[in-house]
Amino acid sequence: MISGTGGSGGYAERVAVDAAGLIEVPDGMELDTAVALLADGRTATL
């Protein structure tokens, strides 16, 4: 699971987020790839 809620805490080992902000990483996709796609998508909307 990754979180697309934004805010602070990006370097924290643990954070509390609303379950509605969680995104399931598809099977076979590396976590770093999923996070990069999320960041690229957010940048594209700005």
N, C-alpha and C positions, 0 to 999 in steps of 0.2 A: 504494500500500500504506500502511496505517496500522498502528500497533501498539497492542494492548490489554493490554500487560503491566503497565502502571503503573510505579511507582517514580519515580526522579528523572531529570532530563535533559530535561524538557519544553521548555526554551528553548534546548537545544543545537542546533547546526546539523547534527550527525551523532551518532548513537548506535548501539551494537551491541546487537541483540536476537536472541533465539532465533527461528528461522524459524517455529516452531510458534505464536508469538504474533502473527504478521502476518495482517492481514485485507485482502483485495483490495477495492478501491473499485470498485463497478459502473460500467460505461461510462455516461456521461451524468450521473453524480452529481458535484457539485463536492466538492473535498477538504474545504472548511470545513463542508459539510453532513454528510459522513461522520464527521468528527471530533466534531461536535456530537451526532450520534446516539449515538456511542460513549460520550460523556460523560454524556448523559442516561440511557442504559441502566445505566451503572455507578452513577449516583446513585440510580436507582430500586431497585437491589438492596440498598442500604445500609439 
